[in-house]
Amino acid sequence: MRARTRARVLLAALLISALGSACAAEGEGGRGPAGAGGGGAEPAAGQQAQPPGTAAALSAYVEKVRRAQAARVLAARKWGLKSAPLAAPPPPAAGDKPHITFRKGFGVGDPSLPPVFTTVPTKERIVFLTIDDGADKDPELLRMMDELDIPYSAFLSDYLVKEDYGYFKRMQDRGVALHNHTLNHRYMPALSYAEQKREICGQQDTIEKRYGKRPPLFRPPYGNYNADTLRAARACGVKAVPLWAAEAFPDHMEWREWDRDLHPGDIILTHFRGREDWNGSMADMIRQVMNVVTAKGYAVARLEDYV
C-alpha cells in the first residue's frame, strides 16, 4: 500500500513538472525547456528510491503526457486558438460513472423513463461538446478536432446524414460516438406515440446498420419531448436523453442558466452548419467555443465516459 502511495505522489509531481514544461514550451515558441539532460537524480535525504521498473513506467507516462500537451499547443497555434485546450482528467471507471437523473422540472411523471438532463453531476472542471443534425459536412472540422484532440459527440438525423454516410464513418473512425436525433427532425410532441417510435427506432436501426452500433443516447429535435417521446425512446433501447446547458455559434454563446456561465458537467450544443447558415464556418465555431471554455478554466471531456 505504501509503495502505491509513493508511486501516486511521484506521478503527481512528475505530471506537474511535465505540464509545466509544456506550458513553458508554449510561452517560448514551442522550444521546450533548455538544458534538459538524460541523467537521473538521486532521491532527497530521507526518501526511498522507486524501483527501476516503476520509475521507468512513470517517466514514460509523463513523457507521453508532455508530448501530447506540446502537440496541442502547436495545433492550437495552427488553428488560431488563443491558447491550447486544457487536458481532461482521467474518466471514471465504468462502475463509478455518475448517477444520471431527470433535471428538476424536466420529468414527465415517470422516473423510470430515460432521464432528461442538461448537466452531468461531477465536481471536475469539465464540459461536454455535442454537435447536432449533420447538415454541413466540412472535412476541415475532422482535421481540426483530430489535431486538437477535442472529444465530441454527434447526434444525427438521417435525412441529412444520408447525403454522405461516409463522412460520419470517418468521424466514427476518429473515436466520435454517433447518437440518435431522429430520422427526419420532426417536432416530436405533435406526433403520435407510433409516429415518434418510428422516428426514433428507425434512426436506431439506420445507425446500427451503417455504423455497427445501436446508440444509447437520444436527443429530441429542438429539445422538445413529451411522455410518449421518452416511452418510445425506451422501447427503442435509449438509456438517456442529454439536452444542453449552453449553445455555441461562430460569434457568440447562448446560455440556459441565469448566470450565463459554465458549470462542471455542462453539456454544450452546437450544429453541423456552414457559412450559408452562420456568420462563419465550423472551424470558426470551434475556435469560439474553445476560447470560451479554456478561458473559463474548463476542459472538454468525452460524454460517453460519464453517461
Stockholm file with secondary structure:
# STOCKHOLM 1.0

chainA/1-307         MRARTRARVLLAALLISALGSACAAEGEGGRGPAGAGGGGAEPAAGQQAQPPGTAAALSAYVEKVRRAQAARVLAARKWGLKSAPLAAPPPPAAGDKPHITFRKGFGVGDPSLPPVFTTVPTKERIVFLTIDDGADKDPELLRMMDELDIPYSAFLSDYLVKEDYGYFKRMQDRGVALHNHTLNHRYMPALSYAEQKREICGQQDTIEKRYGKRPPLFRPPYGNYNADTLRAARACGVKAVPLWAAEAFPDHMEWREWDRDLHPGDIILTHFRGREDWNGSMADMIRQVMNVVTAKGYAVARLEDYV
#=GR chainA/1-307 SS CHHHHHHHHHHHHHHHHHHHHHHHHHHTTTCCCTTCCSCCCCCCTTCCCCCHHHHHHHHHHHHHHHHHHHHHHHHHHHTTCSSCCBCCCCCCCGGGCCCCCCCTTCCCSCTTSCCEESBCCCSSSEEEEEEEECCCCCHHHHHHHHHHTCCCEEEECHHHHTTCHHHHHHHHHTTCEEEECCSSCCCGGGSCHHHHHHHHHHHHHHHHHHHSCCCSBBCCGGGCCCHHHHHHHHHTTCCBEECCSEEECSSCEEESSTTCSCCTTBEEEEECCCTTTSSSCHHHHHHHHHHHHHHTTCEEECGGGTC
#=GC SS_cons         CHHHHHHHHHHHHHHHHHHHHHHHHHHTTTCCCTTCCSCCCCCCTTCCCCCHHHHHHHHHHHHHHHHHHHHHHHHHHHTTCSSCCBCCCCCCCGGGCCCCCCCTTCCCSCTTSCCEESBCCCSSSEEEEEEEECCCCCHHHHHHHHHHTCCCEEEECHHHHTTCHHHHHHHHHTTCEEEECCSSCCCGGGSCHHHHHHHHHHHHHHHHHHHSCCCSBBCCGGGCCCHHHHHHHHHTTCCBEECCSEEECSSCEEESSTTCSCCTTBEEEEECCCTTTSSSCHHHHHHHHHHHHHHTTCEEECGGGTC
//
